[in-house]
Amino acid sequence: MRRLLLTVAAMVLVGACGSGAGPDDTSGGGGTETPATTAGGGGGSSGNIVNPQPPGQAMASVDGQEQTFTTPGGVGCKVTEDDWSFSYIIGDNEITIGGGASIQGGKWFGSLTMNIRREDGAATYAAKINDNPDAVAVDGNSVSYSGPMVKYLPAPPGELPEPIDIGDGVFSSTCG
């Protein structure tokens, strides 16, 4: 558990760095647009990967954002039946995706986010894994989350951002 929390904390820190690119700016290499996918139910801890990716890649389709990630981030990609973690970046941390989860009491518990740098701060898209553990699917070296997500927009100094429900989305990764 401690290792998972350190991994998640590292992802937040990696995501906090960046160059201030806008939400639609994928210049800087590594990102390509992919068609939007339809979010469906997960499969618990096996099978039913939504939008499986080629080895060494990840994708995100949420709130009108469609991104393909091909450059690994600071957290190594690992998928087992009991836990997983990964991170990827586009450009100089203009867009990041990553997180991790583990099985606890037969359910997935963890964090998975995509951060998009903006001039006023980062827009963060977060999977609601803890509320929807069945939206996680694991199969071999692939993992996906397909379900409810929230968005956090930059808040004024000294204030915490409020979560905004944005409906379903998909995050998917396959380790190389």
MIPA-732148 format. One line per field, with one value per residue: x, y, z of N, C-alpha, C, O in turn; residue in three letters. Coordinates in pm, 1 decimal. Layout:
# MIPA-732148
nc1 = [X, ...]
nc2 = [Y, ...]
nc3 = [Z, ...]
cac1 = [X, ...]
cac2 = [Y, ...]
cac3 = [Z, ...]
cc1 = [X, ...]
cc2 = [Y, ...]
cc3 = [Z, ...]
oc1 = [X, ...]
oc2 = [Y, ...]
oc3 = [Z, ...]
residuo = [ALA, ...]
END
This chain:
# MIPA-732148
nc1 = [82.2, 192.1, 384.9, 219.5, 91.3, 312.3, 379.0, 151.5, 166.1, 404.9, 322.5, 141.5, 316.6, 485.2, 295.9, 246.4, 444.2, 533.2, 484.2, 284.7, 115.4, -177.1, -510.5, -582.0, -347.9, -124.4, 129.0, 480.3, 533.9, 477.9, 200.6, -104.0, -416.4, -696.3, -982.6, -1285.7, -1397.2, -1653.0, -1759.0, -1767.4, -1872.8, -1645.0, -1435.6, -1384.9, -1123.2, -1025.6, -999.0, -1205.3, -1087.5, -1108.2, -1070.7, -800.8, -448.7, -150.5, 158.7, 343.3, 202.7, -54.4, -391.3, -638.8, -973.6, -1189.0, -1429.3, -1432.8, -1165.3, -918.8, -649.3, -338.9, -75.3, 271.4, 517.1, 696.3, 645.5, 753.1, 685.1, 720.0, 574.6, 355.5, 168.0, -29.8, -233.9, -310.6, -225.5, -144.0, 38.6, 126.4, 266.7, 264.0, 380.5, 328.6, 518.5, 693.7, 591.3, 343.2, 102.9, -2.6, -49.5, -145.6, -105.1, -208.0, -321.0, -447.1, -563.0, -784.1, -951.3, -1092.3, -1162.7, -1079.5, -857.5, -736.1, -571.4, -607.7, -518.1, -539.1, -353.5, -371.0, -181.6, -235.3, -245.9, -338.3, -297.9, -330.1, -564.6, -729.2, -821.5, -993.6, -1026.4, -1291.0, -1214.5, -1227.9, -1496.5, -1607.0, -1505.2, -1544.8, -1516.7, -1261.7, -1045.2, -832.7, -600.8, -362.2, -87.1, -225.3, -440.4, -746.9, -966.4, -1299.5, -1543.7, -1724.8, -1602.4, -1428.7, -1360.9, -1112.0, -1064.1, -827.1, -796.4, -851.8, -569.2, -487.1, -721.8, -895.7, -950.4, -1277.3, -1450.3, -1587.3, -1845.7, -1821.0, -1924.9, -1886.2, -1567.3, -1264.0, -959.3, -673.0, -409.6, -120.1, 147.3, 485.1]
nc2 = [-118.5, 124.8, 158.2, 190.9, 432.5, 604.3, 583.6, 696.7, 954.2, 1038.1, 1049.0, 1260.9, 1468.8, 1458.5, 1522.1, 1782.2, 1939.6, 2127.1, 2297.5, 2480.9, 2454.9, 2478.7, 2328.5, 2206.0, 2179.1, 1974.9, 1984.7, 1928.8, 1671.8, 1314.9, 1291.7, 1196.1, 1232.7, 1025.9, 839.7, 904.1, 690.6, 463.8, 449.5, 168.0, -97.5, -218.8, -505.4, -604.5, -782.2, -911.3, -960.7, -803.8, -554.6, -216.5, -48.2, -159.7, -105.3, -82.5, -248.4, -60.9, 177.5, 423.2, 547.2, 809.0, 901.1, 1134.5, 1373.4, 1511.5, 1516.3, 1346.1, 1144.4, 994.6, 823.2, 777.2, 800.3, 697.7, 788.2, 900.8, 689.0, 346.4, 105.2, -144.3, -435.8, -656.3, -926.2, -836.4, -573.1, -257.3, -9.8, 288.2, 543.7, 808.9, 1059.4, 1358.2, 1556.9, 1810.7, 1736.1, 1851.4, 1718.7, 1465.1, 1126.8, 886.9, 665.3, 433.2, 121.2, -119.3, -444.3, -463.7, -618.4, -756.3, -562.4, -295.1, -31.9, 288.1, 541.2, 732.6, 953.3, 1218.2, 1492.8, 1814.2, 2073.7, 2420.3, 2774.7, 2892.6, 2701.4, 2351.4, 2133.5, 1867.8, 1536.3, 1281.5, 938.3, 766.9, 547.4, 431.2, 451.9, 303.0, 26.5, -193.5, -94.3, -119.3, -308.1, -583.6, -756.6, -975.9, -786.5, -553.2, -281.2, -120.5, 153.1, 221.4, 428.1, 642.0, 978.1, 1266.1, 1619.4, 1855.6, 2192.7, 2466.5, 2638.3, 2946.2, 3106.0, 2958.5, 2817.5, 2504.5, 2300.2, 2224.2, 1916.0, 1829.8, 1656.6, 1469.7, 1271.4, 952.1, 807.3, 685.6, 535.1, 372.1, 131.6, -45.8, -236.9, -249.5]
nc3 = [0.0, 79.1, -118.4, -342.9, -278.0, -280.1, -549.3, -670.4, -559.7, -676.6, -942.6, -934.9, -875.9, -1104.3, -1295.7, -1220.4, -1324.1, -1615.1, -1934.6, -1979.6, -2199.7, -2403.5, -2371.8, -2613.3, -2747.0, -2891.3, -2974.2, -2964.2, -2967.6, -2956.3, -2906.4, -3054.6, -3214.9, -3150.4, -3258.3, -3081.3, -2821.2, -2721.5, -2398.2, -2191.5, -1971.3, -1724.1, -1651.8, -1398.7, -1257.3, -1480.6, -1835.3, -2098.3, -2186.3, -2261.8, -2559.8, -2627.9, -2630.1, -2841.0, -2743.1, -2502.9, -2515.7, -2439.7, -2402.4, -2394.4, -2363.2, -2299.5, -2199.9, -2447.7, -2508.8, -2683.2, -2675.7, -2767.1, -2622.1, -2639.0, -2521.8, -2245.8, -1898.6, -1573.2, -1403.9, -1407.8, -1633.2, -1530.8, -1500.6, -1324.6, -1200.0, -951.8, -909.2, -1067.7, -1254.2, -1429.4, -1644.7, -1878.5, -2111.3, -2304.1, -2509.4, -2332.2, -2073.5, -2129.0, -2153.8, -1942.9, -1833.1, -1595.6, -1311.7, -1058.9, -918.2, -679.5, -573.1, -308.7, -59.4, -254.1, -438.2, -667.0, -580.8, -604.9, -806.9, -1103.2, -1348.2, -1595.0, -1692.7, -1827.6, -1936.8, -1899.1, -1959.0, -1726.7, -1535.7, -1452.5, -1609.7, -1474.0, -1526.1, -1376.6, -1306.7, -1147.3, -971.5, -710.5, -645.3, -845.3, -886.0, -1054.4, -1305.6, -1387.1, -1587.7, -1639.1, -1834.8, -1916.7, -2006.5, -2021.5, -1921.9, -1843.0, -1772.7, -1774.3, -1733.7, -1497.6, -1462.7, -1329.5, -1353.6, -1273.2, -1256.2, -1271.9, -963.0, -780.8, -617.5, -305.1, -280.4, -310.5, -599.2, -724.6, -781.4, -1098.8, -1234.8, -1530.4, -1682.7, -1852.3, -1940.6, -2098.0, -2008.8, -2114.5, -2121.6, -2234.9, -2136.0, -2253.5]
cac1 = [0.0, 279.9, 445.5, 116.3, 72.5, 429.5, 366.4, 47.8, 220.9, 503.1, 248.5, 87.8, 428.7, 524.7, 190.8, 246.1, 544.4, 488.5, 520.6, 173.4, 46.9, -322.1, -572.5, -590.0, -215.7, -52.0, 261.9, 580.5, 564.4, 427.3, 55.9, -183.1, -556.8, -759.1, -1127.3, -1347.8, -1450.2, -1771.0, -1725.1, -1849.3, -1842.2, -1518.4, -1450.8, -1322.5, -979.7, -981.1, -1065.7, -1287.2, -1012.4, -1170.6, -974.6, -664.9, -343.7, -29.3, 255.6, 415.8, 119.7, -175.7, -484.5, -741.5, -1089.0, -1272.2, -1469.8, -1392.4, -1020.3, -873.7, -503.8, -260.3, 52.8, 373.1, 640.0, 681.0, 670.9, 841.3, 644.2, 727.9, 450.3, 348.4, 31.3, -47.8, -373.5, -336.4, -194.2, -92.3, 80.5, 186.9, 260.6, 309.3, 382.1, 334.7, 603.4, 765.2, 486.8, 224.0, -8.3, 44.1, -150.4, -84.8, -155.6, -192.8, -424.6, -425.8, -681.9, -797.6, -1083.6, -1157.1, -1200.0, -970.2, -843.2, -621.2, -587.4, -568.9, -550.6, -474.8, -336.3, -344.3, -130.2, -298.2, -177.8, -383.8, -274.8, -361.7, -696.1, -706.7, -932.2, -968.2, -1114.7, -1349.7, -1188.2, -1271.7, -1642.4, -1646.1, -1395.5, -1572.9, -1484.6, -1123.3, -1025.8, -693.1, -583.5, -221.1, -14.1, -312.9, -535.5, -830.1, -1074.5, -1405.2, -1653.0, -1741.1, -1483.6, -1448.2, -1260.6, -1074.0, -1005.5, -745.7, -868.3, -777.4, -468.2, -535.7, -844.4, -887.2, -1045.3, -1396.3, -1471.4, -1700.2, -1879.7, -1817.6, -1973.1, -1793.5, -1449.6, -1180.3, -814.9, -628.6, -265.6, -58.1, 291.2, 565.7]
cac2 = [0.0, 240.3, 172.6, 245.8, 572.9, 675.8, 588.3, 794.4, 1085.1, 1071.4, 1086.4, 1394.9, 1560.8, 1460.5, 1594.6, 1922.0, 2008.9, 2142.6, 2419.5, 2572.6, 2439.1, 2481.7, 2196.9, 2145.6, 2181.7, 1849.2, 2000.1, 1886.5, 1531.7, 1205.2, 1278.6, 1196.4, 1217.5, 899.8, 855.5, 886.7, 556.9, 455.4, 390.0, 53.9, -151.0, -288.0, -647.4, -644.2, -802.1, -987.3, -945.7, -688.6, -429.5, -120.6, 14.8, -205.6, -31.5, -158.0, -245.9, 63.8, 293.8, 447.4, 640.2, 869.7, 958.5, 1187.8, 1513.5, 1567.8, 1501.8, 1215.1, 1148.4, 870.9, 846.1, 680.3, 825.5, 663.4, 891.7, 868.0, 565.9, 232.9, 36.0, -277.0, -485.0, -792.4, -948.1, -773.3, -430.8, -201.3, 129.6, 334.6, 686.8, 850.2, 1204.5, 1416.9, 1675.6, 1840.1, 1726.5, 1929.3, 1630.8, 1343.6, 1032.2, 783.2, 631.3, 293.5, 65.9, -254.7, -512.1, -466.3, -670.9, -799.9, -447.8, -206.5, 92.2, 360.6, 672.1, 737.7, 1087.8, 1282.8, 1636.1, 1894.3, 2204.7, 2539.3, 2895.2, 2923.9, 2584.2, 2222.5, 2070.3, 1729.1, 1443.0, 1171.7, 821.9, 744.9, 404.9, 384.7, 442.7, 215.7, -68.6, -285.8, -27.0, -155.9, -439.3, -623.3, -876.1, -982.9, -665.0, -439.5, -237.6, -7.6, 201.4, 274.8, 461.1, 781.1, 1059.1, 1405.0, 1714.5, 1961.9, 2307.5, 2544.9, 2719.2, 3065.4, 3078.3, 2931.6, 2738.7, 2373.2, 2287.4, 2142.2, 1816.7, 1848.9, 1530.5, 1488.9, 1151.1, 840.4, 819.7, 566.0, 538.0, 236.3, 120.3, -177.7, -230.8, -303.4]
cac3 = [0.0, 86.5, -249.8, -430.5, -244.6, -329.5, -694.7, -702.1, -524.9, -779.7, -1062.9, -915.0, -889.1, -1244.8, -1365.5, -1181.0, -1404.3, -1752.6, -2003.5, -1994.0, -2327.1, -2393.5, -2369.0, -2745.6, -2805.1, -2878.9, -3030.4, -2868.4, -2996.9, -2876.0, -2900.1, -3175.9, -3183.0, -3185.9, -3255.4, -2950.2, -2799.8, -2637.6, -2269.4, -2154.3, -1839.1, -1706.1, -1628.5, -1273.5, -1265.3, -1597.2, -1963.7, -2135.2, -2199.2, -2351.5, -2649.5, -2598.8, -2699.9, -2872.6, -2632.6, -2480.0, -2543.8, -2362.0, -2465.5, -2311.1, -2432.3, -2192.1, -2206.5, -2575.8, -2526.7, -2728.4, -2682.8, -2769.9, -2555.6, -2680.1, -2447.5, -2103.5, -1799.6, -1462.4, -1335.7, -1499.4, -1663.8, -1470.3, -1485.7, -1275.6, -1161.0, -822.2, -909.1, -1191.9, -1252.6, -1554.1, -1673.5, -2011.1, -2129.0, -2437.4, -2508.3, -2208.4, -1971.0, -2160.4, -2120.2, -1875.3, -1787.6, -1514.1, -1180.2, -1022.3, -830.9, -631.1, -522.8, -163.9, -26.9, -376.9, -521.4, -705.3, -507.2, -657.7, -869.2, -1243.8, -1393.8, -1708.8, -1668.8, -1947.0, -1896.4, -1954.6, -1910.0, -1591.2, -1450.7, -1515.5, -1602.7, -1436.0, -1547.8, -1283.8, -1304.2, -1014.6, -948.5, -578.9, -648.1, -956.8, -905.6, -1164.3, -1432.0, -1417.6, -1650.3, -1654.7, -1915.9, -1955.1, -1971.2, -2052.6, -1820.3, -1884.1, -1688.0, -1858.2, -1643.5, -1455.7, -1436.8, -1288.7, -1400.6, -1180.7, -1324.1, -1178.9, -863.7, -737.4, -515.2, -170.7, -283.3, -373.5, -709.2, -699.7, -887.4, -1189.3, -1301.4, -1675.9, -1750.3, -1869.5, -2024.4, -2106.7, -2003.1, -2143.5, -2137.9, -2247.4, -2111.3, -2364.6]
cc1 = [87.0, 344.4, 346.3, 98.1, 190.7, 424.4, 265.8, 98.7, 322.7, 432.8, 192.1, 198.5, 475.2, 423.5, 189.8, 348.6, 488.5, 519.8, 405.9, 103.8, -103.4, -380.9, -581.2, -454.5, -145.8, 83.9, 363.1, 604.6, 494.3, 277.9, -7.2, -326.9, -604.5, -909.0, -1180.2, -1403.3, -1574.3, -1732.8, -1821.7, -1809.4, -1708.1, -1542.3, -1389.2, -1174.1, -937.2, -1064.3, -1133.7, -1212.3, -1084.8, -1060.1, -831.1, -563.6, -229.0, 67.6, 331.0, 335.2, 1.5, -264.9, -580.5, -850.1, -1186.9, -1303.3, -1424.3, -1242.7, -989.8, -723.9, -448.1, -122.0, 150.9, 505.5, 618.9, 713.1, 761.3, 807.2, 645.6, 594.6, 457.2, 202.1, 36.4, -196.2, -410.9, -304.8, -142.9, -51.4, 139.3, 184.5, 319.1, 301.6, 373.3, 416.7, 680.2, 664.0, 366.9, 98.9, 51.1, -75.7, -79.4, -152.2, -131.4, -305.2, -384.1, -558.2, -677.4, -939.2, -1162.5, -1198.9, -1076.7, -975.3, -721.1, -660.3, -537.7, -613.7, -481.3, -471.6, -302.6, -304.8, -202.8, -223.2, -215.8, -364.8, -312.1, -508.9, -669.0, -834.4, -902.5, -1073.9, -1165.1, -1339.3, -1248.8, -1423.7, -1692.4, -1538.3, -1420.0, -1547.4, -1339.9, -1121.7, -876.6, -689.9, -439.9, -147.7, -92.9, -406.7, -620.4, -927.2, -1175.1, -1526.0, -1654.0, -1608.2, -1525.1, -1335.1, -1237.3, -1008.9, -923.1, -833.5, -786.5, -675.1, -531.3, -663.2, -818.6, -987.4, -1160.3, -1411.3, -1597.1, -1726.7, -1888.0, -1864.0, -1863.9, -1678.3, -1372.3, -1033.6, -769.8, -478.0, -225.1, 91.8, 365.6, 649.6]
cc2 = [125.4, 267.5, 234.1, 394.0, 656.5, 688.7, 694.4, 935.2, 1130.4, 1115.0, 1226.9, 1497.1, 1571.2, 1541.1, 1742.8, 2003.7, 2026.7, 2279.2, 2515.7, 2563.7, 2436.2, 2342.8, 2130.7, 2139.0, 2049.1, 1860.5, 1963.8, 1738.4, 1434.9, 1187.6, 1278.3, 1178.7, 1080.2, 920.9, 833.9, 745.8, 565.3, 385.8, 276.9, 5.1, -220.0, -433.6, -691.7, -665.0, -885.9, -953.4, -813.0, -555.6, -341.0, -48.3, -27.7, -135.7, -123.2, -152.0, -112.6, 189.3, 302.2, 540.9, 694.0, 924.5, 1003.1, 1334.7, 1582.1, 1563.6, 1359.7, 1223.6, 1007.1, 904.2, 736.7, 697.0, 793.6, 782.3, 839.1, 740.6, 453.0, 163.7, -106.7, -315.0, -628.9, -808.6, -872.3, -624.8, -387.3, -56.6, 163.3, 486.4, 711.5, 1002.0, 1238.5, 1543.8, 1687.9, 1848.2, 1816.7, 1849.9, 1505.7, 1256.5, 931.1, 764.9, 485.2, 251.3, -73.2, -311.0, -511.1, -510.5, -711.2, -687.8, -363.4, -78.2, 163.0, 493.1, 665.9, 872.1, 1122.0, 1431.4, 1704.6, 2033.7, 2314.6, 2659.2, 2928.1, 2807.3, 2457.5, 2188.2, 1922.7, 1649.3, 1318.8, 1062.2, 803.2, 595.3, 356.9, 370.6, 341.1, 111.1, -166.9, -223.3, -52.9, -294.5, -462.6, -751.6, -879.8, -858.8, -539.2, -410.3, -126.0, 27.0, 263.4, 301.5, 607.8, 850.3, 1197.2, 1489.3, 1816.6, 2072.8, 2386.7, 2631.9, 2843.7, 3028.0, 3061.0, 2850.3, 2605.2, 2365.7, 2194.1, 2040.6, 1848.2, 1714.1, 1555.6, 1364.5, 1046.3, 875.4, 691.1, 606.1, 394.8, 236.2, -25.4, -161.2, -300.3, -419.6]
cc3 = [0.0, -48.5, -348.1, -403.5, -291.8, -481.3, -735.9, -672.4, -629.3, -907.9, -1050.8, -931.8, -1033.5, -1324.2, -1333.8, -1258.1, -1543.7, -1806.6, -2023.0, -2127.8, -2305.5, -2404.1, -2505.5, -2813.5, -2782.6, -2945.5, -2924.1, -2880.3, -2906.7, -2879.9, -3037.2, -3135.0, -3226.2, -3185.0, -3114.5, -2940.4, -2714.3, -2509.2, -2240.2, -2017.8, -1836.3, -1678.0, -1499.2, -1294.0, -1384.8, -1719.1, -1986.3, -2137.3, -2299.4, -2427.9, -2617.7, -2688.5, -2740.2, -2753.9, -2626.2, -2508.7, -2447.5, -2442.0, -2361.2, -2402.0, -2324.8, -2219.4, -2335.2, -2602.7, -2571.9, -2750.8, -2692.2, -2715.7, -2596.8, -2605.9, -2300.3, -2013.4, -1689.4, -1387.1, -1437.7, -1516.6, -1610.0, -1455.9, -1436.9, -1242.3, -1034.4, -815.2, -1045.5, -1169.2, -1389.5, -1557.7, -1811.9, -2018.5, -2277.0, -2423.2, -2378.8, -2094.0, -1999.6, -2124.8, -2057.0, -1841.4, -1699.0, -1380.4, -1151.7, -930.2, -787.1, -581.1, -370.6, -131.7, -150.2, -469.8, -551.6, -624.3, -563.2, -720.2, -1013.1, -1299.2, -1524.9, -1677.2, -1800.0, -1901.1, -1972.0, -1900.9, -1767.3, -1494.0, -1524.6, -1501.7, -1576.6, -1455.2, -1465.4, -1296.2, -1161.7, -980.2, -817.7, -569.5, -750.8, -984.2, -1019.7, -1300.7, -1473.5, -1479.5, -1667.3, -1735.5, -1965.2, -1910.1, -2007.7, -1936.1, -1880.7, -1771.9, -1783.3, -1769.3, -1606.7, -1423.4, -1389.1, -1345.2, -1290.0, -1262.6, -1223.8, -1088.6, -831.4, -629.2, -376.4, -165.3, -350.9, -488.0, -672.0, -812.5, -968.0, -1256.0, -1451.2, -1751.5, -1763.4, -1962.7, -2021.2, -2095.5, -2025.0, -2167.0, -2155.7, -2227.8, -2224.2, -2324.5]
oc1 = [58.0, 357.9, 383.8, 90.3, 171.6, 461.0, 292.2, 76.6, 326.2, 478.3, 195.1, 178.0, 502.3, 461.2, 137.5, 340.9, 404.0, 573.6, 426.5, 37.1, -150.6, -311.0, -587.5, -446.8, -111.8, 148.6, 332.2, 688.9, 456.0, 230.4, 33.8, -356.4, -558.4, -958.0, -1125.2, -1450.4, -1596.4, -1679.8, -1942.3, -1720.1, -1663.4, -1656.1, -1344.6, -1105.3, -821.9, -1182.9, -1122.3, -1266.9, -1118.9, -967.3, -747.9, -589.1, -211.2, 59.2, 375.8, 392.6, -37.1, -220.4, -601.2, -821.9, -1258.5, -1214.8, -1382.0, -1198.5, -1030.2, -677.0, -502.0, -59.3, 118.5, 597.0, 533.6, 796.6, 836.8, 891.0, 580.4, 511.4, 551.2, 121.5, 99.4, -273.9, -528.8, -352.1, -103.4, -99.8, 195.2, 109.8, 411.6, 227.5, 406.5, 389.5, 726.1, 651.5, 295.7, 1.6, 144.6, -187.5, 35.0, -243.1, -45.4, -375.1, -298.7, -652.1, -578.3, -1035.8, -1285.2, -1264.4, -981.8, -1082.4, -613.1, -765.9, -436.9, -732.8, -379.3, -573.1, -216.1, -382.4, -228.3, -144.9, -135.5, -411.6, -324.1, -570.2, -593.3, -941.4, -797.3, -1194.0, -1089.9, -1440.0, -1314.2, -1474.0, -1807.5, -1484.6, -1324.0, -1555.7, -1299.0, -1187.5, -802.8, -766.3, -399.8, -144.9, -35.2, -447.0, -571.1, -964.1, -1139.5, -1600.7, -1592.4, -1516.4, -1639.6, -1228.5, -1330.8, -909.4, -945.9, -931.9, -665.3, -693.1, -617.6, -709.5, -731.6, -1097.9, -1142.3, -1387.7, -1699.7, -1640.0, -1953.3, -1843.7, -1762.2, -1690.1, -1409.2, -988.3, -822.4, -424.4, -286.8, 155.4, 316.5, 722.1]
oc2 = [221.2, 382.6, 319.9, 473.2, 768.6, 792.7, 773.5, 1026.4, 1247.8, 1207.7, 1303.5, 1600.9, 1681.4, 1619.9, 1822.0, 2126.6, 1948.1, 2365.5, 2623.7, 2659.5, 2395.1, 2248.5, 2008.0, 2096.6, 2014.2, 1759.0, 1968.3, 1684.1, 1468.1, 1076.1, 1353.6, 1116.9, 1025.6, 1011.4, 754.6, 689.1, 663.5, 274.7, 289.0, 62.0, -274.0, -480.5, -805.9, -575.3, -928.5, -921.8, -720.9, -453.9, -385.3, 5.9, 56.6, -110.4, -229.7, -60.0, -59.1, 297.0, 204.3, 605.4, 634.4, 986.5, 921.7, 1411.5, 1697.6, 1604.1, 1263.5, 1300.6, 913.0, 1001.3, 618.1, 616.8, 854.4, 866.4, 744.1, 688.5, 461.9, 163.3, -180.8, -236.8, -713.9, -714.1, -846.0, -556.4, -469.8, 10.0, 76.7, 550.1, 642.9, 1065.7, 1157.1, 1627.8, 1588.6, 1950.7, 1855.4, 1904.7, 1446.8, 1304.9, 894.2, 838.7, 421.6, 334.3, -137.1, -237.3, -552.8, -446.2, -701.8, -713.5, -359.7, -22.2, 104.2, 549.5, 601.3, 902.9, 1063.1, 1489.8, 1658.7, 2103.4, 2304.0, 2646.4, 2985.4, 2814.5, 2457.8, 2210.4, 1859.7, 1687.9, 1257.0, 1089.1, 821.9, 526.7, 252.6, 287.0, 297.8, 106.8, -219.0, -292.6, -13.2, -386.5, -371.7, -844.5, -796.4, -827.3, -431.5, -500.0, -46.3, -56.5, 348.9, 210.1, 689.8, 791.4, 1239.5, 1438.6, 1858.7, 2049.1, 2376.1, 2690.9, 2845.9, 2929.2, 3138.9, 2816.5, 2593.4, 2418.7, 2097.8, 2074.6, 1888.0, 1662.2, 1650.2, 1354.7, 1051.5, 960.6, 597.3, 698.5, 303.8, 330.1, -116.1, -80.6, -396.7, -474.8]
oc3 = [-71.6, -89.9, -428.1, -497.4, -339.0, -536.2, -826.5, -752.0, -666.2, -974.9, -1147.1, -994.8, -1081.3, -1410.9, -1412.2, -1257.6, -1586.4, -1737.2, -2078.3, -2166.8, -2199.4, -2441.0, -2512.4, -2928.8, -2669.6, -2971.4, -2805.0, -2808.9, -2794.6, -2858.3, -3125.5, -3032.6, -3326.5, -3117.4, -3038.0, -3039.0, -2643.5, -2511.6, -2261.6, -1955.2, -1937.5, -1680.1, -1488.7, -1342.9, -1390.4, -1709.2, -1905.3, -2094.5, -2409.0, -2368.0, -2584.2, -2806.3, -2681.1, -2672.6, -2727.6, -2524.4, -2383.6, -2536.9, -2255.5, -2504.5, -2266.4, -2257.5, -2332.4, -2710.3, -2506.6, -2834.5, -2633.9, -2758.0, -2590.7, -2624.6, -2235.6, -2046.8, -1710.0, -1313.6, -1541.7, -1425.8, -1638.9, -1405.4, -1499.8, -1255.4, -1010.7, -724.5, -1127.9, -1077.7, -1456.9, -1483.4, -1855.4, -1943.6, -2363.2, -2337.4, -2322.5, -2026.9, -1906.9, -2072.9, -2111.3, -1823.6, -1725.7, -1342.3, -1212.6, -872.0, -848.4, -551.1, -310.6, -172.8, -151.6, -570.8, -473.3, -601.3, -568.7, -691.5, -1041.5, -1298.2, -1560.9, -1639.4, -1874.6, -1835.7, -2092.0, -1806.9, -1693.6, -1380.4, -1647.1, -1397.3, -1650.5, -1408.0, -1482.2, -1296.1, -1066.1, -962.5, -814.3, -494.4, -744.2, -1094.9, -1076.6, -1402.2, -1582.6, -1431.0, -1705.6, -1709.1, -2046.4, -1791.1, -2023.1, -1862.0, -1960.5, -1689.3, -1864.4, -1734.2, -1674.7, -1366.3, -1405.6, -1380.0, -1222.0, -1331.0, -1103.3, -1133.3, -852.6, -557.9, -336.1, -56.3, -437.2, -476.4, -597.5, -928.4, -912.8, -1326.4, -1495.3, -1872.5, -1694.2, -2050.7, -1950.5, -2163.1, -1961.0, -2225.7, -2099.8, -2295.7, -2282.9, -2407.2]
residuo = [MET, ARG, ARG, LEU, LEU, LEU, THR, VAL, ALA, ALA, MET, VAL, LEU, VAL, GLY, ALA, CYS, GLY, SER, GLY, ALA, GLY, PRO, ASP, ASP, THR, SER, GLY, GLY, GLY, GLY, THR, GLU, THR, PRO, ALA, THR, THR, ALA, GLY, GLY, GLY, GLY, GLY, SER, SER, GLY, ASN, ILE, VAL, ASN, PRO, GLN, PRO, PRO, GLY, GLN, ALA, MET, ALA, SER, VAL, ASP, GLY, GLN, GLU, GLN, THR, PHE, THR, THR, PRO, GLY, GLY, VAL, GLY, CYS, LYS, VAL, THR, GLU, ASP, ASP, TRP, SER, PHE, SER, TYR, ILE, ILE, GLY, ASP, ASN, GLU, ILE, THR, ILE, GLY, GLY, GLY, ALA, SER, ILE, GLN, GLY, GLY, LYS, TRP, PHE, GLY, SER, LEU, THR, MET, ASN, ILE, ARG, ARG, GLU, ASP, GLY, ALA, ALA, THR, TYR, ALA, ALA, LYS, ILE, ASN, ASP, ASN, PRO, ASP, ALA, VAL, ALA, VAL, ASP, GLY, ASN, SER, VAL, SER, TYR, SER, GLY, PRO, MET, VAL, LYS, TYR, LEU, PRO, ALA, PRO, PRO, GLY, GLU, LEU, PRO, GLU, PRO, ILE, ASP, ILE, GLY, ASP, GLY, VAL, PHE, SER, SER, THR, CYS, GLY]
END
